[in-house]
Amino acid sequence: MAHQFAVRDQQGTSLRAGPTPGDRKYVWPTVADSFALSQARMDVEYSTDGELALAIDSDKGVVNVYDTSSGKNLCAIPAKGATVAAFSAAGSFVQTWEKLTDELHASGGNLRIWNAKTGEYSAGFSQAKFSKDSWPYVKWSSDEVIACLQITNGIHMYNGKDIGKGVISKIVQEKLKSFSISPGSAPYRIAIFVPEIKDQPAIMKLFSYPNLSEPVASKKMFRASDAEFFWSPTGSAVLIRTSTDVDASGGSYYGESKLTFISSDGKSEGTVALSKDGPVHDIAWSPSGKEFVVVYGVMPAKATLFDFKCNAVFDYGTGSRNTVSWAPHGRFMLLGGFGNISGHLELWDNNKKKQLCTTRVPDSTNWSWSPCSRFLLFATLFPRLRVDNGFRIFKYDGTLVHTEKVEGELYQVTWRPAKPNTYQDRPASPGAGARSTPGASGPGGANLPPTGPPKAYVPPHLRGKEGTAAVRPAFSLHDYEEAGKVGGASALGGVSLPPGASAEEDSKLSKGALKKKKAKEKAEREQIEALALEDTNRALAAAGIDVAAGGGGGGGGAPAEKDYNNPEEVAKRVKAIQKKLKAAVALKTDETGGKEMNVDQKAKIASIPEMENELKEFEGKLKTLA
């Protein structure tokens, strides 16, 4: 399946065909071979699944919504003065913001919600000031069952399918500055931040809907005036980067930043202890939600991979970098330096912990992975840079696939998103990293040898002579570190751990005992999530919201969709069902022998017939695919 780009330049706005996952070369299509959209002065925005796109036509005073497969204009939303617009989480609604006028205030407000496919008006609010950091103002859960809107000293909760019905619940918090809702389905978590004010510390709280009066976790800290939320894709934890404009220690001109970890059940929270002083440049969770990478410290910055328990498991060394970005499938990863760092990039195969290549893409103002994880797009856009506007497409191993120079001004080049499992996760091709070796030739022509400590300067008259090393300086401006595994010690400082959790105790346990302990902890977490889900469903039903729409799985989010047309995934599912069935049968045998069972164990026994039917279905499917 070919990719698609949204392109906006001086010639117009269009949706153009992109490369297919296996392409080594790519020919940029003409405007005539593309879907032309209305002339837009703001960037085109895609829905999360890539099926819809919107463009603001300021001349006609409408927001046009298009079908990206056919280019058909589905509706024209009559938001005459709209300056920004955004899709809801699942693409069912569009919210627009216009400058507040007396007429808009009297008719419902300047922040308005519309049906994305029909353009029908749904609800409105008055929002006098616009803040880019807070946009979009209305935030939906991933399944659009609930929606949240920040107000003065609190947050209002709405039926996400019908916001016009009014407030169903609220969080009351004075001096509230920002909030974020967890991805995934029920149970829903909302993280909030209150900045430090005079002698009062900053506060971070985590709530679980519908219990919004008492937080499941709370943390206070000084030297925190702003916050950014980085949720695990499954919603099972949130990382909060707090910062302040002034470094009280005087160590940095750019202020001070810290990183806090809070699990969605509130049982683990604390400051992530980083091994190098300096700012936290960037954070990114892997698409699996089981690990995350932090880029931090004074230049050359460190990059470290942490597991879900905040144990440091791999160090990517130091380098000129301030950005980390995972490919959508979580196999490949980019570490790069942008902005005031001249486009130095490292591409990694995270599964093998192997660096595929290093390269440079100078003057890049925007960058992103393709949905298939095989391509990277780097663009030079107006007005950040007013000359040499254009873009380049690289493969995951640094091979240059296409370069496009644009006459005049280029404002946007964006990949169309794709639904999960649209593209298959493929490993790196054999020899993919070979093109980054010194002297290697390839289509890219921009590859550099792997980074390492810089060599000391040697005067010309001493080069090639014995004893040269003796005259090299014994110091360097920077201490460079190589990549490698880390010991795995917990990186949570001042953390509140669940009862019995201790790294020292775990190291003394046998394999069997450790396995049983982890299984017990997992069962406890699942039970807590199940209870939270029951509370959520009851609250949704009481608010008149369809419970089936919000009855997602536990764990803070819906599990990633599996491709059951893939024999490997089907075989994994068969093995998982067999394992669960075997455990349930063992419990049934114990029950027959007179052993008393708890509620959870009885539920597992009752599910035996269902598991047997599911096993039969998947075994039949496996035979068909074999």
C-alpha positions in Angstrom: 0.0 0.0 0.0 1.4 3.4 -1.1 1.8 6.2 1.4 0.3 9.6 1.0 1.5 13.2 1.8 -0.3 16.3 2.6 1.6 19.1 0.8 1.1 22.9 1.2 3.2 25.3 -0.8 2.8 28.5 -2.9 1.2 26.5 -5.7 -1.6 25.2 -3.5 -2.6 22.4 -1.2 -2.9 18.7 -2.2 -2.7 15.1 -1.2 0.0 13.3 -3.1 1.0 9.7 -3.5 4.1 8.7 -1.6 6.5 5.7 -1.8 5.5 2.1 -1.1 7.4 0.3 1.7 9.7 -1.6 -0.6 10.7 1.3 -2.8 14.4 2.2 -3.3 13.6 5.2 -5.5 10.7 7.5 -5.6 9.3 9.9 -8.2 7.6 13.0 -6.8 4.1 13.2 -8.5 2.8 16.3 -10.1 -0.1 18.3 -8.8 -2.2 17.0 -11.7 -1.7 13.4 -10.4 -2.8 14.4 -6.9 -6.0 15.3 -5.0 -6.2 19.1 -5.0 -7.6 20.7 -1.9 -8.9 24.2 -1.2 -6.3 26.8 -0.8 -5.4 26.7 2.9 -3.4 29.2 5.0 -3.0 26.7 7.8 -1.6 23.2 7.8 -3.7 20.3 6.7 -4.5 17.9 9.5 -5.2 14.2 9.3 -7.5 12.1 11.5 -5.7 9.5 13.7 -6.5 6.7 11.3 -5.7 8.7 8.2 -9.1 8.3 6.6 -10.0 12.0 6.8 -8.2 15.3 6.3 -9.2 18.9 7.1 -8.1 22.2 5.6 -9.2 25.7 6.6 -10.3 27.8 3.6 -10.1 31.3 5.0 -11.3 33.0 1.8 -14.6 31.1 1.8 -14.9 31.0 5.6 -15.2 27.2 5.9 -13.3 24.2 7.2 -13.4 21.5 4.5 -13.2 17.8 5.5 -12.0 15.4 2.8 -11.9 11.6 2.3 -8.2 10.9 1.8 -8.8 7.9 -0.4 -10.8 9.6 -3.1 -10.1 13.3 -2.4 -13.9 13.9 -2.1 -15.1 16.9 -0.1 -17.3 15.4 2.6 -18.5 18.6 4.2 -17.8 22.3 4.6 -18.0 23.4 8.2 -19.3 27.0 8.4 -16.7 28.3 10.8 -16.1 31.7 9.2 -13.3 33.0 11.3 -11.6 29.7 12.3 -7.9 30.1 12.7 -7.2 26.5 14.0 -9.1 23.2 13.7 -8.4 19.7 15.0 -10.0 16.2 14.9 -11.2 14.4 18.0 -9.2 11.3 19.0 -11.1 8.9 16.7 -11.9 11.4 14.0 -15.7 11.6 14.7 -15.7 15.3 15.5 -13.9 18.5 14.6 -13.3 21.4 17.0 -12.6 24.9 15.7 -11.5 28.1 17.4 -12.3 31.7 16.3 -11.6 35.1 17.8 -14.4 35.7 20.4 -17.0 38.2 19.4 -20.2 39.3 21.0 -22.2 37.5 18.2 -20.3 34.2 18.8 -20.6 34.6 22.6 -24.4 35.0 22.3 -24.7 32.1 19.9 -22.9 29.5 22.0 -19.2 30.4 21.9 -16.1 30.6 19.7 -14.8 27.1 20.5 -17.2 24.9 18.6 -17.6 21.2 18.1 -18.9 19.8 14.7 -19.7 16.3 13.3 -16.7 15.5 11.0 -18.6 13.8 8.2 -21.8 16.0 8.1 -20.6 19.3 9.4 -23.5 19.5 11.8 -23.0 21.7 14.9 -22.7 19.8 18.2 -21.7 22.1 21.0 -20.0 25.4 21.8 -17.9 27.1 24.5 -16.5 30.6 25.0 -12.7 30.6 25.1 -11.4 34.2 25.0 -7.6 33.6 24.7 -5.8 31.1 22.5 -2.8 29.2 23.7 -0.8 27.0 21.4 0.4 24.9 24.4 -3.2 24.1 25.4 -4.6 23.4 22.0 -6.7 21.4 21.3 -8.8 22.6 24.2 -11.3 19.7 24.2 -9.5 16.4 24.8 -11.2 13.1 24.1 -10.4 9.6 25.4 -9.1 7.4 22.6 -12.5 5.7 22.2 -14.3 9.1 22.5 -16.5 7.9 25.4 -15.5 10.9 27.6 -14.2 14.4 26.8 -12.5 16.9 29.0 -12.3 20.7 28.9 -10.2 22.8 31.3 -12.0 25.7 33.0 -10.9 28.2 35.7 -9.8 26.1 38.7 -10.9 22.8 37.3 -11.8 20.4 34.5 -15.3 19.6 33.2 -16.1 16.1 31.9 -18.6 15.4 29.1 -20.2 12.5 27.2 -17.7 12.3 24.4 -20.3 11.2 21.9 -22.7 14.0 22.7 -20.9 16.9 24.4 -24.1 19.1 24.1 -25.8 17.1 26.9 -23.7 19.0 29.4 -21.3 18.2 32.3 -21.3 14.7 33.7 -18.5 15.2 36.3 -15.7 17.5 37.2 -12.3 17.9 38.9 -11.9 20.9 41.2 -8.4 22.2 41.5 -7.3 25.8 42.2 -4.5 27.3 40.1 -4.7 24.5 37.6 -2.3 25.1 34.7 -2.5 22.0 32.5 -3.9 18.5 32.2 -3.8 15.4 30.0 -6.0 12.4 29.6 -4.5 8.9 29.2 -4.7 7.1 25.8 -6.5 3.8 25.4 -10.0 2.8 26.7 -11.5 2.6 30.2 -10.5 3.0 33.0 -9.6 6.6 32.1 -6.8 8.5 33.9 -6.4 12.3 34.0 -3.1 13.9 35.0 -3.0 17.5 36.2 -0.3 20.0 37.0 -0.4 23.0 39.4 2.8 25.2 39.1 4.9 26.4 42.0 3.6 29.7 43.4 5.7 31.7 45.8 6.5 29.4 48.7 3.9 26.8 47.6 5.4 23.7 45.8 4.1 22.5 42.4 1.6 19.7 42.5 1.1 16.7 40.2 -2.0 14.6 40.6 -3.4 11.5 38.9 -7.1 10.8 38.9 -9.0 7.7 37.8 -12.5 8.4 36.4 -15.1 8.3 38.0 -13.4 8.8 41.4 -12.4 12.5 40.8 -12.5 13.7 44.4 -9.4 11.8 45.5 -6.3 11.3 43.4 -4.8 7.8 43.0 -1.3 9.5 43.2 0.0 12.9 44.1 3.5 14.4 44.2 4.8 17.8 45.2 8.1 19.5 44.2 9.8 22.9 44.1 11.4 24.5 41.0 8.6 23.5 38.6 6.7 26.2 36.7 5.7 24.2 33.5 5.0 20.6 32.8 4.7 18.3 29.8 2.9 14.9 29.9 4.3 11.8 28.1 1.8 8.9 28.4 2.7 5.3 27.8 0.8 4.3 24.6 -1.3 1.8 26.7 -2.0 4.5 29.3 -0.4 2.4 32.1 2.0 5.2 33.2 2.8 8.8 32.6 6.1 10.6 32.6 6.0 14.3 33.5 8.8 16.7 32.5 8.7 19.7 34.8 10.8 22.8 34.1 11.6 26.2 35.3 13.1 29.2 33.5 15.8 29.8 36.2 18.3 27.3 37.5 18.7 28.1 41.2 22.1 26.4 41.3 23.4 28.6 38.4 24.5 25.6 36.5 22.5 26.3 33.4 21.4 29.5 31.5 18.4 27.6 30.2 16.8 26.8 33.5 16.2 23.4 35.2 14.1 20.3 34.3 13.2 17.1 36.0 11.4 13.9 35.1 8.7 12.2 37.2 7.2 8.7 36.7 3.7 7.8 37.9 2.1 4.5 37.2 -1.6 4.6 36.4 -2.6 2.6 39.5 -0.6 5.0 41.7 1.5 2.3 43.3 4.8 3.6 41.8 5.8 7.2 41.6 8.9 9.2 41.9 11.6 11.2 40.2 13.6 9.4 37.5 17.2 9.7 38.6 19.4 10.5 35.5 23.1 9.8 35.5 24.2 13.1 34.0 23.5 16.7 35.1 21.7 19.0 32.7 18.3 19.5 31.0 15.9 16.7 29.9 15.9 17.3 26.2 13.4 14.7 25.0 11.4 11.6 26.1 9.7 9.0 24.0 7.9 5.8 24.9 8.2 2.8 22.7 5.0 1.9 20.8 4.7 -1.2 23.0 4.5 0.9 26.1 7.1 -1.3 27.9 10.1 1.0 27.7 11.1 4.5 27.1 14.2 6.5 26.1 15.3 9.8 27.7 17.8 12.2 26.1 19.4 14.3 28.8 22.4 16.2 30.2 24.7 18.9 29.0 26.2 18.4 25.5 27.3 15.8 24.4 23.9 14.5 25.7 23.3 11.0 27.0 20.5 8.8 25.8 19.3 5.9 28.0 16.7 3.2 27.6 14.6 2.4 30.7 12.1 -0.4 31.2 8.6 0.0 32.7 10.0 -0.2 36.2 12.4 2.6 35.4 15.4 0.3 35.4 18.2 1.6 33.0 18.8 -1.3 30.6 20.8 0.2 27.8 22.9 3.3 27.3 23.3 4.8 23.8 26.4 6.7 24.8 26.8 10.4 24.3 26.5 12.5 21.2 25.2 15.8 19.7 21.5 15.1 20.1 18.3 16.6 21.6 15.6 14.4 20.0 14.4 10.8 20.2 11.8 9.3 17.9 10.5 5.7 17.6 9.4 4.2 14.4 5.7 3.2 14.6 6.4 -0.6 15.0 9.0 0.1 17.7 11.9 -1.7 15.9 13.9 1.3 14.7 14.7 4.5 16.5 16.1 7.9 15.6 18.5 9.9 17.9 19.1 13.3 16.4 20.2 16.8 16.9 17.9 19.6 15.5 17.4 23.3 16.0 20.8 24.6 17.2 22.4 21.2 16.5 23.2 20.8 12.8 21.1 17.7 11.9 23.3 15.0 13.2 21.4 11.7 13.2 21.9 8.2 14.6 19.6 5.3 13.4 19.3 2.3 15.6 17.8 -1.2 15.4 16.4 -1.3 19.0 15.6 -5.0 18.9 19.3 -5.8 18.4 20.6 -2.7 20.2 22.7 -2.1 17.1 23.5 1.3 15.4 22.6 1.0 11.7 24.2 4.3 10.6 25.0 7.9 11.4 24.3 10.7 8.9 23.6 14.4 8.7 20.5 16.2 7.4 21.3 19.9 7.9 18.6 22.6 7.9 15.8 20.2 8.8 12.9 21.9 10.5 10.5 19.0 10.5 11.0 15.2 10.6 8.8 12.1 11.0 8.6 8.3 10.4 6.4 6.8 7.8 3.6 4.6 9.1 5.4 1.5 7.7 8.6 2.3 9.7 10.7 2.0 6.6 11.1 5.7 5.7 12.1 9.0 7.4 11.0 12.4 6.1 13.1 15.5 6.7 11.8 18.9 5.5 13.0 22.4 5.4 10.0 24.6 5.7 9.0 28.3 5.5 9.1 30.5 7.6 11.6 28.8 9.8 14.0 28.9 6.9 13.3 31.1 4.0 15.7 29.6 1.5 16.3 26.0 0.2 12.8 24.9 1.0 12.3 21.2 0.2 12.5 17.7 1.7 14.4 14.5 1.7 13.2 10.9 2.2 15.6 8.4 3.8 15.3 4.7 4.5 15.6 3.4 8.1 19.3 2.6 7.4 20.2 6.1 6.2 19.9 5.4 2.4 18.7 8.4 0.5 15.5 7.6 -1.5 14.5 11.0 -2.8 15.4 14.7 -2.7 12.9 17.4 -3.7 13.7 21.1 -4.0 10.7 23.4 -4.1 10.6 26.6 -6.0 9.4 29.3 -3.6 8.0 28.6 -0.2 7.1 25.1 1.3 4.9 25.2 4.3 4.0 21.6 5.0 4.9 18.0 4.1 3.1 15.4 6.3 2.7 11.6 6.1 -0.9 10.3 6.2 -1.3 8.2 9.4 -2.5 4.5 9.1 -4.5 2.1 11.2 -2.6 -0.5 13.2 -1.5 -3.6 11.2 -1.9 -1.8 7.9 1.8 -2.4 7.4 3.7 -5.4 8.5 6.6 -5.1 11.0 9.7 -6.1 9.0 13.3 -6.5 10.3 16.2 -4.7 8.8 17.4 -6.1 5.5 20.7 -8.1 5.6 23.6 -5.8 5.5 21.5 -2.7 6.2 24.1 -1.1 8.4 27.0 -1.7 6.1 26.4 1.5 4.2 27.4 3.6 7.2 31.0 2.3 7.3 33.9 4.6 6.2 34.2 4.7 2.5 31.1 2.7 1.8 29.1 3.9 -1.2 25.4 3.8 -1.6 22.4 5.8 -2.8 22.5 8.0 0.2 25.9 9.5 -0.2 25.4 11.2 3.2 26.4 8.5 5.6 29.2 9.0 8.1 31.1 6.5 10.2 29.7 5.7 13.7 30.3 8.4 16.2 33.1 8.1 18.8 35.5 10.2 20.8 37.1 12.8 18.4 40.8 12.3 17.5 43.2 14.8 18.9 44.8 17.4 16.5 48.3 16.4 15.2 50.5 19.1 13.7 51.3 18.5 10.0 55.0 18.1 10.5 54.4 15.2 13.0 51.7 13.3 11.1 52.7 9.7 10.2 55.8 9.8 12.4 56.6 7.6 15.4 55.9 9.1 18.7 53.1 11.2 17.4 50.8 10.1 20.2 53.1 11.5 22.7 52.4 15.0 21.6 48.6 14.7 21.6 46.8 16.6 24.3 45.8 14.5 27.2 42.4 16.2 27.4 39.2 16.8 25.4 36.6 19.4 25.6 34.0 16.7 26.0 33.9 13.2 27.6 32.4 10.9 25.1 30.9 7.6 26.2 30.3 4.5 24.1 27.0 2.6 23.9 26.4 -0.5 26.0 24.3 -2.3 28.5 23.5 -0.9 31.9 23.4 -2.7 35.2 19.7 -2.3 35.6 19.5 -0.6 38.9 16.3 1.2 39.6 16.4 4.8 38.4 13.5 6.0 40.6 14.6 8.4 43.3 12.4 8.8 46.3 9.9 6.4 44.9 6.9 4.9 46.7 7.1 1.2 45.7 4.4 -1.5 46.2 4.7 -3.7 49.4 7.5 -6.2 49.1 9.1 -4.6 46.0 12.9 -4.5 46.5 15.6 -4.8 44.0 17.9 -6.4 46.6 15.2 -9.0 47.6 14.5 -9.8 43.9 18.2 -10.6 43.3 18.2 -13.2 46.1 15.1 -15.0 44.8 15.4 -18.2 42.7 14.0 -18.2 39.2 10.9 -20.0 40.2 10.2 -17.8 43.2 10.8 -14.6 41.1 8.4 -16.0 38.5 5.7 -16.6 41.1 6.2 -13.2 42.6 5.8 -11.5 39.3 2.7 -13.6 38.5 1.2 -12.6 41.9 1.9 -8.9 41.2 0.4 -9.1 37.8 -2.8 -10.8 39.2 -3.1 -8.0 41.8 -2.7 -5.3 39.1 -5.3 -7.0 36.9 -7.7 -7.2 39.8 -7.3 -3.5 40.6 -7.8 -2.7 36.9 -10.9 -4.9 36.8 -12.4 -3.1 39.8 -11.6 0.3 38.3 -13.2 -0.8 35.0 -16.4 -1.8 36.9 -16.6 1.6 38.6 -16.1 3.4 35.3 -18.8 1.4 33.5 -21.2 2.1 36.4 -20.5 5.8 36.2 -20.9 5.8 32.4 -24.2 4.0 32.6 -25.4 6.5 35.3 -24.5 9.3 33.0 -26.5 7.8 30.1 -23.4 6.7 28.1 -23.4 3.4 26.3 -21.2 1.1 28.6 -20.3 -1.1 25.7 -18.6 1.8 24.0 -16.4 2.3 27.0 -15.9 -1.2 28.1 -12.3 -1.5 27.0 -9.8 -3.9 28.6 -7.8 -3.2 31.7 -4.2 -2.2 32.0 -5.0 1.5 31.4 -5.7 1.0 27.7 -6.7 -1.3 25.0 -4.1 -3.8 23.8 -2.6 -3.3 20.4 -4.6 -5.0 17.6 -3.1 -8.3 16.4 -2.8 -9.4 12.8 -4.5 -12.8 12.9 -3.8 -13.3 9.2 -0.2 -13.8 10.2 0.6 -17.4 11.1 3.1 -16.3 13.8 0.5 -14.2 15.6 -2.0 -17.0 15.4 0.5 -19.5 16.8 1.3 -17.1 19.7 -2.4 -16.8 20.4 -2.9 -20.6 20.5 0.0 -21.0 22.9 -1.4 -18.2 25.2 -4.8 -19.8 25.2 -3.3 -23.2 26.0 -1.4 -21.8 28.9 -4.5 -20.1 30.4 -6.6 -23.1 29.8 -4.1 -25.4 31.5 -4.0 -23.1 34.6 -7.8 -22.9 34.7 -8.2 -26.7 34.5 -5.7 -27.1 37.4 -7.8 -24.7 39.4 -10.9 -26.7 38.6 -9.1 -29.9 39.8 -8.2 -28.2 43.1 -11.8 -27.0 43.5 -13.1 -30.5 43.0 -10.6 -31.7 45.7 -12.2 -29.4 48.2 -9.9 -26.4 48.0 -11.7 -23.0 48.4 -11.4 -20.6 45.5 -11.6 -16.8 45.5 -13.7 -14.7 43.1 -10.9 -14.3 40.5 -10.2 -18.1 40.5 -13.9 -19.0 40.1 -14.1 -16.6 37.1 -11.2 -18.4 35.5 -12.8 -21.8 36.0 -16.1 -20.5 34.6 -14.3 -19.3 31.4 -13.0 -22.8 30.5 -15.7 -23.5 27.9 -15.1 -20.1 26.3 -11.4 -20.7 26.2 -11.9 -24.2 24.7 -14.0 -22.7 21.9 -11.5 -20.0 21.2 -8.7 -22.5 21.1 -10.6 -24.6 18.6 -11.2 -21.6 16.4 -7.6 -20.5 16.4 -6.2 -24.0 15.9 -8.5 -24.3 12.8 -7.2 -20.9 11.6 -3.6 -22.0 12.0 -4.2 -25.1 9.9 -5.8 -22.9 7.2 -2.8 -20.5 7.1 -0.2 -23.2 7.3 
